[in-house]
Amino acid sequence: MEIDFLLIGQGLAGTALGYRLKQRGYSIKIMDTPADNQSSRVAAGLFNPVTGRKMVKTWNADLLFPEIIPFYSELEQLTEQQFLTIQSIYRPFLSVEEQNEWMGHSADEAFQPYLKAIVQESQSEYLQDPYGGVYLKNSGWLDIVSFLDAMKGYFGEDLILRKFTEEQFRLENGKWTDGEIVTGNLIFCSGVKAMETRFFSELPFAPVKGEILEVRQDFTPDYIVNRGVFRVPLSEGLHRVGSTYTWHDLDQGPTERAKKELTERLASLVKLPVEKYVSHKTGIRPATKDRKPFLGKHPDHPNVYLFDGFGAKGVSLIPYFSKIMMHHLVDQSPIPSDVDIARYFDYI
Ligand SMILES: Cc1cc2nc3c(=O)[nH]c(=O)nc-3n(C[C@H](O)[C@H](O)[C@H](O)COP(=O)(O)OP(=O)(O)OC[C@H]3O[C@@H](n4cnc5c(N)ncnc54)[C@H](O)[C@@H]3O)c2cc1C
């Protein structure tokens, strides 16, 4: 069986890139072991254009954000399933100074695509928001598990539920083969597992563990609340709360320390107690030292590529960068130098 591209991993990255390559008429297969998924199947799926303690536009927001809603909506139509929720994020102010600063932003052209409203009064008796806050737009969340499962149906027999092992594949006449599949190109979309391949083990990955809860709380507004922690309404009374960030204890499962941290942060945002903890999950984000994705071709091994390193922001980065990667693979268009893995291989 001869194909153009073999992708390793059907997380967010492999799913989006596989779709784009198929759309262009190329033959693909994706190998995946869903039970080993480290990140996509745990993630909250938020896309948030204004982030961080200082609330600045997220890196490349004006390139990335116009792609997000059209991309996932297109795939909803394709699969006839619903997995995208376009929803405002409400961020309470901590002080009058912050309120004033945001009143200033309201006239700023650069913030217009992302600013829905600024309010100066508390929005609910259940919120800790005495100074009001800002409602963002062009935001929301992707139900990633439903998305990946819906896309499994789209890929059909092109998805092989099997572990890819390097020992099984060898290079013959410029193509990679295990005796059964023959492919022109190998593309690693394997999240943190790419660190374990001989091809990419030298790249500066910086995996980050995250813990996330589902809790019951009897206050369900039609917006996400976000300050120090996010709370995403899933259904009446049920909310996703996250996430923590740690660079150690990567192998440990759920910890009491993280549960306590998330519960305390939630209490500083929502005045109601947690009625019930419904779930507590952990995952490892495929982050990188310079916080930029890893796209590109291995300098020595023929036709071996990487599409990875999407860290804490896969949902917002992948629609745009899967397009860049697809054009690189099929049209030989250049990859922006700040995300090209050549930025590291030049020094190795
Ligand atoms: C707690 C938590 C919260 C998060 N919240 C958000 C959020 O709100 N918004 C956001 O945008 N991002 C969030 N993220 C980050 C997001 O999950 C990642 O950016 C994204 O999912 C990475 O996708 P990926 O496809 O690169 O990697 P992965 O999801 O890890 O997928 C890689 C796939 O490759 C497969 N694989 C690996 N090796 C092999 C092999 N040898 N053979 C076969 N298959 C293989 C794995 O099984 C897996 O299915 C969060 C992450 C965590 C942990």
PDBQT file of the ligand as one rigid body, heavy atoms in Angstrom, charges set to zero:
ROOT
HETATM    1  C1  LIG A 401      -4.730  20.053  31.615  1.00  0.00    +0.000 C 
HETATM    2  C2  LIG A 401      -4.593  20.612  30.224  1.00  0.00    +0.000 A 
HETATM    3  C3  LIG A 401      -5.395  21.673  29.825  1.00  0.00    +0.000 A 
HETATM    4  C4  LIG A 401      -5.263  22.201  28.534  1.00  0.00    +0.000 A 
HETATM    5  N1  LIG A 401      -6.106  23.198  28.170  1.00  0.00    +0.000 NA
HETATM    6  C5  LIG A 401      -6.014  23.714  26.919  1.00  0.00    +0.000 A 
HETATM    7  C6  LIG A 401      -6.908  24.725  26.501  1.00  0.00    +0.000 A 
HETATM    8  O1  LIG A 401      -7.803  25.142  27.240  1.00  0.00    +0.000 OA
HETATM    9  N2  LIG A 401      -6.755  25.221  25.239  1.00  0.00    +0.000 N 
HETATM   10  C7  LIG A 401      -5.782  24.758  24.393  1.00  0.00    +0.000 A 
HETATM   11  O2  LIG A 401      -5.693  25.249  23.257  1.00  0.00    +0.000 OA
HETATM   12  N3  LIG A 401      -4.922  23.786  24.770  1.00  0.00    +0.000 NA
HETATM   13  C8  LIG A 401      -5.023  23.270  26.007  1.00  0.00    +0.000 A 
HETATM   14  N4  LIG A 401      -4.142  22.295  26.391  1.00  0.00    +0.000 N 
HETATM   15  C9  LIG A 401      -3.052  21.933  25.474  1.00  0.00    +0.000 C 
HETATM   16  C10 LIG A 401      -3.527  21.026  24.326  1.00  0.00    +0.000 C 
HETATM   17  O3  LIG A 401      -3.980  19.833  24.892  1.00  0.00    +0.000 OA
HETATM   18  C11 LIG A 401      -2.372  20.785  23.352  1.00  0.00    +0.000 C 
HETATM   19  O4  LIG A 401      -1.885  22.004  22.828  1.00  0.00    +0.000 OA
HETATM   20  C12 LIG A 401      -2.790  19.911  22.166  1.00  0.00    +0.000 C 
HETATM   21  O5  LIG A 401      -3.805  19.024  22.518  1.00  0.00    +0.000 OA
HETATM   22  C13 LIG A 401      -1.610  19.143  21.618  1.00  0.00    +0.000 C 
HETATM   23  O6  LIG A 401      -2.069  18.287  20.611  1.00  0.00    +0.000 OA
HETATM   24  P1  LIG A 401      -1.090  17.282  19.867  1.00  0.00    +0.000 P 
HETATM   25  O7  LIG A 401      -1.890  16.617  18.814  1.00  0.00    +0.000 OA
HETATM   26  O8  LIG A 401       0.143  18.008  19.451  1.00  0.00    +0.000 OA
HETATM   27  O9  LIG A 401      -0.605  16.240  20.992  1.00  0.00    +0.000 OA
HETATM   28  P2  LIG A 401      -1.401  15.060  21.725  1.00  0.00    +0.000 P 
HETATM   29  O10 LIG A 401      -2.750  15.469  22.115  1.00  0.00    +0.000 OA
HETATM   30  O11 LIG A 401      -0.511  14.534  22.818  1.00  0.00    +0.000 OA
HETATM   31  O12 LIG A 401      -1.560  13.945  20.602  1.00  0.00    +0.000 OA
HETATM   32  C14 LIG A 401      -0.520  13.120  20.175  1.00  0.00    +0.000 C 
HETATM   33  C15 LIG A 401      -1.099  11.792  19.710  1.00  0.00    +0.000 C 
HETATM   34  O13 LIG A 401      -0.048  10.980  19.191  1.00  0.00    +0.000 OA
HETATM   35  C16 LIG A 401      -0.213   9.658  19.631  1.00  0.00    +0.000 C 
HETATM   36  N5  LIG A 401       1.081   8.989  19.574  1.00  0.00    +0.000 N 
HETATM   37  C17 LIG A 401       2.251   9.381  20.158  1.00  0.00    +0.000 A 
HETATM   38  N6  LIG A 401       3.241   8.504  19.855  1.00  0.00    +0.000 NA
HETATM   39  C18 LIG A 401       2.667   7.558  19.055  1.00  0.00    +0.000 A 
HETATM   40  C19 LIG A 401       3.183   6.382  18.418  1.00  0.00    +0.000 A 
HETATM   41  N7  LIG A 401       4.461   5.996  18.525  1.00  0.00    +0.000 N 
HETATM   42  N8  LIG A 401       2.324   5.615  17.665  1.00  0.00    +0.000 NA
HETATM   43  C20 LIG A 401       1.013   5.973  17.535  1.00  0.00    +0.000 A 
HETATM   44  N9  LIG A 401       0.493   7.087  18.143  1.00  0.00    +0.000 NA
HETATM   45  C21 LIG A 401       1.310   7.856  18.875  1.00  0.00    +0.000 A 
HETATM   46  C22 LIG A 401      -0.755   9.833  21.060  1.00  0.00    +0.000 C 
HETATM   47  O14 LIG A 401      -1.382   8.655  21.512  1.00  0.00    +0.000 OA
HETATM   48  C23 LIG A 401      -1.741  10.981  20.834  1.00  0.00    +0.000 C 
HETATM   49  O15 LIG A 401      -3.008  10.509  20.452  1.00  0.00    +0.000 OA
HETATM   50  C24 LIG A 401      -4.268  21.706  27.650  1.00  0.00    +0.000 A 
HETATM   51  C25 LIG A 401      -3.481  20.630  28.050  1.00  0.00    +0.000 A 
HETATM   52  C26 LIG A 401      -3.627  20.084  29.317  1.00  0.00    +0.000 A 
HETATM   53  C27 LIG A 401      -2.774  18.922  29.715  1.00  0.00    +0.000 C 
ENDROOT
TORSDOF 0
